[in-house]
Amino acid sequence: MQVTEETIYSPWSGTVEVVLTRKNNHVYEWEKLFLIKTNSGRMEEISIGISGYITSLRVGSGQKINSDTILATIQDDLLITGSD
């Protein structure tokens, strides 16, 4: 069986306001994973287009981050989901 692990990066600089998942949680495509308060004061959501299991969390609430900070890794379950 093929195992694919993907890295989740932050596209913004700012502060992690809320971590909405935990290590070993199963997450679904486009499920909200993090809320980031950007340096400009906007609240941004981070979600990804794959489902699978969170294998590591690299940040916590209140942590300062920059663009390209690794937030987490996810093991893709390789299930095709979604609808038209």
Buried (B, 14 or more C-beta within 10 A) or exposed (E): EEEEEBEBBBEBBBBBBBBBBEEEBEBBBBBEBBBBBBEEEEEBEBBBEBBBBBEBBEBEEEEEBEEEBBBBBBBBBEEEEEEE
